[in-house]
Amino acid sequence: MEQSLFRAAAPRPPVGQRPVNWLVRTVDLMMDWQDRRRQRLHLAELPDHLLRDVGLSRADVECEMSKPFWR
């Protein structure tokens, strides 16, 4: 039996599902941004002795807080 040199392309989702996939990815990305912001705010509230316990300084926290939410 002869093997084909080319693989068949992966089937694309039906046209009706493509916007849903885009919407799911967008909502997921926005939730990641929201979670990142929440974690940074929580980190900023920690006292210095707890920051030292995890190996961070107040300057590290300030640097993290200055980042935009998408990074």
C-alpha positions, 0 to 999 in steps of 0.5 A: 500500500502506498503512503501519501507524502502529504498529511490531510489538513486538520478539519476546520470547525464549522463556520458557526462555531468560529465566533464562539471559539474567538469569544471563549479565547477573548473571555479567557484572556480577560479573566487572566488579566483580571486574575493577574491584577488581583494577585498584584494587588494582594502582593502589594498588601503583604507586609515586608516580613512576609515578602522576605519569606518568599524572597521578595523586597518592597522594590520587587513588588513596586516593579511588579505593580508598575507593569501593565495588566497584560504583561 
